Amino acid sequence: MMTAIFVFIKCELGFANDVAADIVDNVEHVSEVYSTSGQHDLLAKFQLPKDMDIGTFVTKQVQTRAHVRDTFTVITFSPFLPSK
């Protein structure tokens, strides 16, 4: 079973595309990365194993990327899926 987390990422000015490409190409467990408007530049979705420490993952794998200035992490619980 996996835990989905969403990480809002604020980048150094002019580097959002570079950060997005770096995360997509080099960070394990990434599902999607979106450019966003507002306070943050990117929104990244990660699917982590249930036993993985979320704080360690974010601080070591996301916050340490070149040109990342700040992050805000949202931890999810149960998904609501459409009935078919």
N, C-alpha and C positions, 0 to 999 in steps of 0.2 A: 504494500500500500504506500501511496505517496502523499506528501503534503504540498499543496500549491502555495507559494508565496509570491507576492507582488512587491517589487522594489522600485519606488520612484527615485530617479537619479537626476541630480543637478550637476551639470558639466561646466567646465571652464568655457568662457565665451568662444564660440566658433568651433568647438570640438564635439558636438553631440553626435554627428554622423560617424566620427572616428571611434568614439566610445561604443556606440551601438554595434559597429562592425567588429570591434575587439571582443565584446561580450558574446556576440553570436558565434564568432569563430573560435574563441578560446576558453569560454567558461562552461564547464560541465553542468548539466541539468537545466540549461536554459531552454525554454519552450518558445518564447516570442519576445521581441523587443519592439516597442512602438515609440514614435516621436509624439510628444504631447505639447499642448499649450498650457500656459499658466506658470505656476511656481517651479515646476520641474521640467526638464528637457526630455526625459525618457521614462518609459514604464516597462520594466522587464518582468516577465513571468518565469518562475523556476518551479520545477517539479522535483522536490527533494524526498529522499527516502525517509520514512517515519522516524528512524533512529538517528538521523543526522542533526547535529546541533545547528539551529538556524542562525543564531548570533555569530558563531564562528564562521559559518559559510559566508554570511554577508560581509563581515569585517575582513576576512582573508581573501575572498574571491571577487567581491564587487567593489568595496570601498578602496582597495589598493590599486585598482586599474588606473592607468595614466589618464589624467584630465578629469577625474571624478572629484567633485567638490563636496557633495553631500548626498546622503540617501535617507529615505523614509520607507520602512518596511511594513507591509500589511500581511499578517498571517491569516490564513483561511481555515475554516472548519469544514462543514459539510456542504457539498455543492447542491444546488437546486437545478435539476435537469428537466427539460421538457418531456412530457409524456408523449408516447408515439401512438 
